[in-house]
Structures are given as structure tokens and as C-alpha cells.
Amino acid sequence: MSFKWPNKDPDESLDYSIDWSRFLGDDTIATNPRISWFIDAADGVKTSVPFGQDVTVDGLTSKGALQTQTATVATLRLEAGTVNKTYKVTCRMTSTPSGLVSERTVKIRIKEN
């Protein structure tokens, strides 16, 4: 299942979050391994966004150094993007103590405001 964030202007630099609290129950997001983020390229290749590193995929830039997580929420900062393109951004989460692994994919469209 794919979720959708509001449209983003290519000039904006904004934080986008996924709240895992309803999925987690009594668990929390593990800190090791931490949250993993991915951006799908136009050819469908899922590109990893390593923590602490900036990654640009088809014009959309993820600021890896600005990734954050709490016990229940994962956040990623996105900049730029190609106008009229819809990107898929995936968050992979591992819980503790259960060790459950789940992914959420969110679509974000780049539109001039």
C-alpha cells in the first residue's frame, strides 16, 4: 500500500515523517539497525539514503545528516525535485524488542506553488 504526502514545491526544503506508533503497539523503533530510507529512481531502482549522507535521485535530494527518529516517528528532509514528477520514498523500520521489520512507501509529487 502506498501513502501520499502533500505536493512539494521544488524550492522547498521540508521534513517528512512517518508515525509508526499505531503499528508498534508496545514496541519502539530500534536504534540499531536504525530506520532505513530509500528513494525510487525513474527506472524503478530503489536507492538507499544512508544516515549522514546527502543523496540525489532524479533531482530529489535527501539530506541524510538531517534524518531523525524517536521511539515512534521517523523523519527525513527532502529538497529540490523535478516539477511534475511523482517520487516514491520508502521507510524501512525494525522494532524492538520484537524485531518486526516493516516498510511504508509514500508518494510525493513536485509542483510549483
C-alpha positions in Angstrom: 0.0 0.0 0.0 1.3 3.5 -0.9 0.6 6.6 1.1 0.8 10.2 -0.1 2.4 13.3 1.3 1.2 16.8 0.1 2.7 18.3 -3.0 6.2 19.8 -2.6 7.5 22.9 -4.4 11.0 22.3 -5.9 12.3 25.4 -3.9 11.2 24.0 -0.6 13.3 22.1 1.9 10.9 20.3 4.2 10.8 17.5 6.8 8.6 14.5 6.1 7.7 12.0 8.8 6.2 8.6 9.2 4.5 7.9 12.5 4.8 4.2 13.4 3.1 4.3 16.7 -0.1 2.5 15.7 1.9 -0.3 14.1 4.3 -0.7 17.0 2.0 -1.4 19.9 4.3 -1.9 22.9 7.5 -1.9 20.7 9.6 1.0 19.7 11.8 1.8 16.7 15.1 0.1 17.1 18.2 2.2 17.2 20.5 -0.5 15.8 19.6 -1.1 13.0 18.1 2.4 12.7 15.5 3.5 10.2 16.4 3.0 6.6 15.2 5.3 3.9 15.0 4.7 0.1 14.0 6.8 -3.0 12.9 5.1 -6.2 14.6 6.3 -9.3 12.6 6.7 -12.6 13.8 3.2 -13.7 12.3 1.7 -10.5 15.7 1.1 -8.8 15.4 1.7 -5.0 18.3 3.9 -3.9 19.4 3.8 -0.3 19.7 7.1 1.7 22.5 6.3 4.2 22.3 8.1 7.5 24.6 11.2 7.4 24.9 11.3 3.6 23.0 13.5 1.1 21.6 11.6 -1.8 20.0 12.9 -5.0 17.8 10.7 -7.1 16.2 12.0 -10.3 16.5 15.6 -8.9 15.1 14.9 -5.4 17.7 15.4 -2.7 17.5 13.7 0.7 19.5 15.4 3.4 20.9 12.3 5.2 22.5 14.2 8.0 19.1 15.6 9.0 17.4 12.2 9.4 15.9 11.8 12.8 13.9 9.2 14.7 12.2 9.0 18.0 10.8 5.9 19.6 7.8 6.0 17.2 8.5 8.6 14.4 11.0 8.6 11.5 11.7 11.9 9.7 13.6 12.7 6.5 14.4 16.1 5.0 13.7 16.5 1.2 14.9 19.3 -1.1 14.5 20.2 -4.8 12.8 17.7 -7.1 11.7 17.7 -10.7 8.5 19.6 -11.5 5.5 17.3 -12.3 7.4 14.2 -11.2 6.0 11.9 -8.5 8.6 10.1 -6.3 8.3 7.1 -4.1 10.0 7.4 -0.8 10.2 4.2 1.4 10.9 4.0 5.1 12.0 0.6 6.5 11.6 0.2 10.2 12.8 -2.5 12.6 11.1 -2.7 16.0 12.4 -3.7 19.4 12.1 -5.9 21.3 10.0 -8.0 18.8 12.3 -7.5 15.8 9.5 -6.8 13.4 10.5 -5.3 10.0 8.0 -3.2 8.0 8.1 -0.8 5.2 5.9 2.2 4.3 6.1 3.8 0.8 4.9 7.3 0.4 4.3 9.2 -2.9 5.3 12.8 -3.2 4.6 15.0 -6.2 6.7 18.0 -7.1 4.5 21.0 -8.2 5.3 24.7 -8.5 3.2 26.6 -5.9 
